[in-house]
Amino acid sequence: MKQKAHTIYRIILGSLMTILGFGSCSKFSSPRKEMYGQPYAIFKLVGTVKDESGNPIKGIRIVFNPESKVDPSSPNYEFYVKGNVDTLYTDEKGEFCSERLKYAAGSLPGDAIVALDDVDGAAGGGEFKSQILEKRQMKIEHEEGSGTYYKGRYTITADATLKK
C-alpha cells in the first residue's frame, strides 16, 4: 500500500513538473521579454552660463540632480538632494557638458534641478548670486529608447544668466 501511494505521488509530481516546464518555454508563454534589473536612461547635460551683459562666466559650479526637491520657502531656495548628483564647472566660454549620466528611469519626470553657484568669487569675473533652474526652465529632448528597460537618451539644455 505504501509503495502504491509513493508511485502515485511520483506520477503526480512528475506530471506537475512537466506542465510547469512547458509553461516556461517561450513558445507557450507571452511574447513580452522578461528582464531583470532597474530601468535606466542616459542623460547628457549641456548649457552656458552668462552674466547680465551676455559675457560668459568661468568657474561656476553646476550641480545636476534629477530627483531633488526645491524648498521655495527657504531664503536661498535650498534643495534636498536625493540619489545621484553630478557636479560640473563652466569653462572659459561659460559652457558645461556632462557627456554621460546614467540614472534610474523615471528620475527626470520628477523634480529635476540644476543648481548654479559662484564658488570662486571675484576671480571668475565677479561675485554672482546662486540660482536654481527647475525642470520647466530647461529644454529636454528625448532622442531614443527601446521601450523596455532602456528608456532612452535625453539631452538636457540648461542655459542661465546670473545676476551680481
N, C-alpha and C positions, 0 to 999 in steps of 0.2 A: 504494500500500500504506500509506504514511504517512497519507494523507488518510482512508482507511478506518479505521485504528486510532484516529485523532483523533475521528472521528464516533462510533465505538463508545464511546470514553471519555466523550464529552459525553452520550450517551444514558444510560449507567450512572450518571454523576454527577448528571444531571438527575432520574433516577428516584429515586435515593437522597435527594436534597434534597426531592423531593415527599413521599416517605414520612415523612421526619423532620418536615416542615412540618405534615402532617396529624396526626402523633403528638403534636404540642404543642398542638393545639386542645383546648379544654375539652370538646367533645362526645366526644372519643375518649380523654381522659385520666381519671385518677382523680377522684372528686368532692371530694377534700380541697383546700382552698385552699393555695397556696404563698405563704409570707410571708417577708419579709426583715427582718433586724434581730435584736435581742435581746428575748426575752420579758421583760415587766416587770409589776410590781404596785405599787399605790399604798397607802401606809401612813399612818394617822392615829394619832399617839401622844398619849395623854391620861393624866393622873394627878394625884395630890395627894400632897404631902409634909407630914407632921406630925411633931411631937415625941412623946415617950412619954406626955405628958399629953393628947394629942389636939389640940394647938394647931397651926395652920398655920405653916409656916416660909417666909419670904420670902428670895429671893436664892440659892436652891440651884441649882447648875449641874447640868443633866441632859444627859448625852451618850448618844445612841442610836446603836447600831451593830448592824445585823443580821448581821454576819459576823465578830464578834470572837471571840477565843479567850481564855478566862479561865485564868490560871495559879494554881491553888489552892495551889501550894507556896510562892508568894511571900508575904512577910509582909503586904502590903497588897492582896492579890488584884489584882495588876497585870493589865491586859488588853492584848492585842495587837490593834491596830486594822488592819482590812483594809477596803479600799474606802471608801465614803462614810460619813460620820458626820453627825449633826445635833445641834447644841448649843442647848439651851433654858435658860431660867431661870424659877423659880417666881415668881408674883406675890404680892400681899398675902394672898390666900386660900390660898396654898401650892399653887396649881394651875399646871399647864403643859399646853400643847397645841400640837402641830405639825399644821397642817391638811393638808398635802400633802407626803408624802415619796415620791419615785419611786425604786425600786430594781429591780435585775435580779430577775426572778422566780427563786425558789429560794433567795433570800438568807435569808428568815425561817426556813424549816425547819431551818437550821443552828443556830449558837450565837448567837442574838440576846441582847444585853445592854443594860441601862440602867445607867449609872454615875452616882451622885449624889455631889456634892462640895459642901461648905460653903466657898464662895470668899470670902465677905465677913466671915467670922469672927464676932466678938461683935456686930457691927452688925445682924445679922439675927435676933437673939433668942438668941444663944449660939453656942458653937462645937460643931459636931456631927461625929461620925465619918463618914467616907466609907462608902458602901455600894454594892454591885453587885447588881442584880436580874438573874437569869438568866431565860431563856425560860420555864422551868417555873413561875416566880413571877409571871408576867404573864398577864392574860386576853386571849386573841386571838380575835377574831371575824372570820370571812370573810363579807363582805357581798354580793359579786357577782363575776362573771367570765364571760368569753366562751368559755372552753375553748380559745382559740387563743393568740396571743401576749400578749393582755391577760389576766393571771392573776387579776385582781380587785382589790377594795378591801378592806383589812383595817383594823380598829380595834384598837389595842393599848392596854390599860389597865394602867398600871404605878403602883400606889399603894405608898407606902413610909412607914415610921416610922423616923426617925433617932434614934440614941442620942447623948447628950452625952459 
